[in-house]
Amino acid sequence: MRVSTSDKILDTSILVIITIASFLALVPILHLAAVSLSSNAAILSNKVTIFPVEWSTIAYNTVLRDGKMVSSLFFTILLVVLFTLICMVMTVCAAYPLTKSRLKGRDFFLLMIVFTMFFSGGLIPEYLLVKSLKLTNTIWSLILPGMINAFYLIILKTFFSSIPEELEESARIDGSSHFGTLFRIVLPLSLPVLATLSLFYAVGRWNGFMDALFYITNQDLYPIQLKLYQLVISNQMSDATATEGVNSLAPIPESLKAASIMFATIPILIVYPWLQRYFISGMMIGAVKG
């Protein structure tokens, strides 16, 4: 089919707009990477844009010099994996029964789930609950309070509802149990949305540090984000001290912050390419059909 001139112009214009938007989205990341790899003098003189000036790895050396930084990184990876697995199991177990019209009280349960999206007990009652359950200073204080996200549950429930009931009826006729139907038919057909929600849960847990700030005082249980937060706070210095340290081996706060952000961001970015093919289809199907 022949493409008209107006269509070519439109396609070219869209491609240019997307290219510009993509570049603008990358600029902050490139700037942070450049700052983290530039010298103190170059940063203080505002010479750094999106390319490093006077290459220096002082900031990364400071981040990695902390003996507990690497252990905090591995603990966070364990936390994210465990959190994502538990959250997905709980979300699947809650969403699948809600797709069945024969479930008694289904509308009530859905109403209660939606209610939690608009109203909550607040931070203080949540802290008192975690403390009363003796979960403080344990990994479970970072997992159990956020096991199910109501919005993600509704997305998954909508996706499950879009699967033809004839498939499940055929499985039941062949003698399949409810769990057999779930694991053999429903979940294999739901890989896009499962991968998408897993990514959301993982990113949310990786970036979270406020709950650890409230519940954790044992440094061995510090997530990487909290560890980097305290590292940046402990290395804050006055403008006078920063000026004096231009030629010293100590990084200035801007460089340290940039290195900390890159150190905490790169690992989770590595996960994106593995799940990218599921991401868009999972969100669109889970959000539109139903």
N, C-alpha and C positions, 0 to 999 in steps of 0.2 A: 504494500500500500504506500502510495506516494505521500510524503509529508509536506504540507504547505509551508510557505515562508513564514507565515505568522506563528505556526506551531514551533518551527525551529527557533524563532526569536524568543518565544515564551519559554521553551526548554532551556535555552542558553541563559536567559534571565534568571530562571529558577536555580540553575546550576551555580551561577555567580553569587546569588544571594546565599545559598547553602554554604558555599565555600567561604564567604565572608563571615557568616555566622559561626562556622566551625572554627575559623581562625580566632575570632573574638573570644570564643569559649576556651581556646587553648592559651590565650595570652596570659591570664593570671597564673596558670600552672608553669608556663615557661618563665615567667618573671620570678616566681618563687624558686624555681630550680636555678636560675641565674644568680639570684641573691645568695642562695646557699653555697654557691661555688665561687663567689667573688671575694676579694680581699676587703678588709675593714675600711681601708682608705677609699676604695672605689664605691662602697656602699654609702659612706658618709658624705661623699662628694656628689651623690646622685648620678653617677655615671652608668649604673646598671639598668638595662632595659629588659630585653628578652635573651640576651647573650651574656655569659659570664665575662667579667672584666678582672684581669689579674687573678687567674685561677688560684683557688685556695680551698683546701678540704679541712680547715680548722674547725668549722662548725660541725661537720660530720664526725670528726675525731672526738669532739667534746660530747656529742650524743652517744657515741659508742664507748666512750671511756668509762661510763658508769657500769660497774660490774654486773648490776642487776637488769640492765637494759635488755640484753639478749634473752635472759630468762623471762622477763616480762613479755617480750614479743612471743615466745613459745607458749607462755601461759595464755595469752590472748588468742592465739590460734586455736588452742585446745578449747577455750571458752566459746569461741565463735562456732566451732564445729559442733560441740555438744549442745549449745543453745539452739542452733539451726535445726539439728536433728529432732530435739525434743519439741520445738515449736511446730515443726512440720507434722510430726506425729499427732500432736494435740489438735492442730488445725484440721487435719484430714479427718480425725475421729469425730470432731464436732461438726464439720461441714457436711460430710456424707449423710448422716441420718437426717439432717435438716432438709434434704432434697426429697424425702419420702413423705407424701401426703398422708400416709397412714400413721405417721408418728403422732401420738397424742400430745397435745400442748405445743405443737410446732410453732404456731403463730406467737404464743406467749414467749417461748425461748428466743425467737427472732427479735421480738420487741425488746426483751431484756438485753440482748446483744447490741442492738442499735442504741439503746439507752446509754450504754457505757461509752459510746462514741461522743456523747455530748456532755455527760455528767460523770464526775469521779469524786472519790472521797477527799482527794487532795494529798499533798506531800506528807504532812504530819501524820495523818492516820495510816498512810502506807508505811511510814518509817516505824511507827509504834507496832504495827502488825508484824513487820519483819523482825523487829526486836523481840516481840513476845514469842515468836516461833523459834527464837534462838538461831536465826540464820545469819546474823551479822558476823563478819569476818569468815564467811564461807563462800565458796563458789556459787552456792545455790541462791544466795541473795541477789546474784546478778542474772539468774536464769528464771527462777520460779515466778517472780512478779510480772514478767513480760512474756509468759509462755504463749499466749494467744493474742493476736492483734485483731480486733473486731472487723476492721476494714478488710484485711487480708482474708479473713474467714468468709466474709460475704462474697468477695471475688471468687474464692474457690468454690463456694456453694453454688454460685451462678454458673460456673464452668461445669460442675457436676450435673447441674440441671439440664444443660444443653446436650448431654450424652443421650442418645435414643434409648428409651426404656426397653425397646425390643431386644437389645443386646443383653440386658440384665435378665429379662424374662427367659430368653433362650438358655442362659447359663443356669437359671433355677430349674428349668425343665430337665437339663442334663445332670441335675443333682448338686449343683454348686451351692455352697453356703454363702452367707452374707460376706464373710471375710474373704472367701475364695473369689467371689465376684468382684470385690473391691480390689484385691491384689492382682487378679489375672486379667481383668477387663478395664475397670475404671481408671486405676492408676497408670497403666501403660498408655492409655489414651490422653492422660492429663500431664504428660511430661512438660509441655511448654509452660503451663501455668505453675506447675510445681517448681520448675527451675527458676521462674521469675520470682515467686514468693520466697524461695530459699535465698535468692540473692538479696532481696529486700531485708529479710530477717538478718542475714549475715552482715550486710552493710550497716544496718541500724545498731547491731551489737558491737561491731568493730569501732564505730564512731562514738559510742556512748561512754561517758565517764562520770556523769552526774550521780548516778546511782552508786557507783563505786566510791565516789567522794563522800557519800553519806553513810554507806554500810561497811566500808572496808578501811581498817586502820593497819592491818598487817601488810607490810610492803611486799611480801612474797606473793600476795594476791592482787597486786596492782595491775590493771589492764594497761596496755601500752599508751592509750590516750591519757590516762591519769598520770602515768609516769612521765610522759613528755610535758604535760601541763605543769607538773611540779618542777621539772627540769628548767623550763622556761622561767617560771616564777623565781626560782632560786638563783637564776643568772641575770635577773633584772639589775640594771645599773643606771646611775644618773647620767645626764648628758656630759657632765664634766669628766666622769670616769670613762665614758665611752670615747671621748675625744682623746684622753690620755692614752687609751689603749689601742689607738689606730695602728701603731707599729708593734704592738705586743702580740703574744701568741694566743690571747684570749679572744674569742669571737664576741662581737657586739650583739645586743639582743635581736636586732632585725635578722642578722645572719643565722642566729641560733633558732629563732622561730621558724624561718624558712626551711632550715634543715630538719627540724622536728616535724613540720607538716609533711615534707616529702618522705621522711622516714616512715611516717604512719600511713601515708596514702598509697605508696607504691605497692605494698603487698595486696591490698584489696583491689587495686586496679588490675593486677595480674589475673584475678578471677573473672573479670568481665568478658574477655574474649572467649572463654570456654562456654559461657552461658548466653552470649549475644544472639545466637541463632534462635533461641527460645524466647528471648525477652519481649520483642514487639508482639509476636503472635500470642504469647501468653497473656499479656495485658489486654490486648484488643478482644480476644475471645472471652476472657473472664469478665470484662467490663461491659460488653455489648450484648452478648447472647443471654437468653434466659427467659 
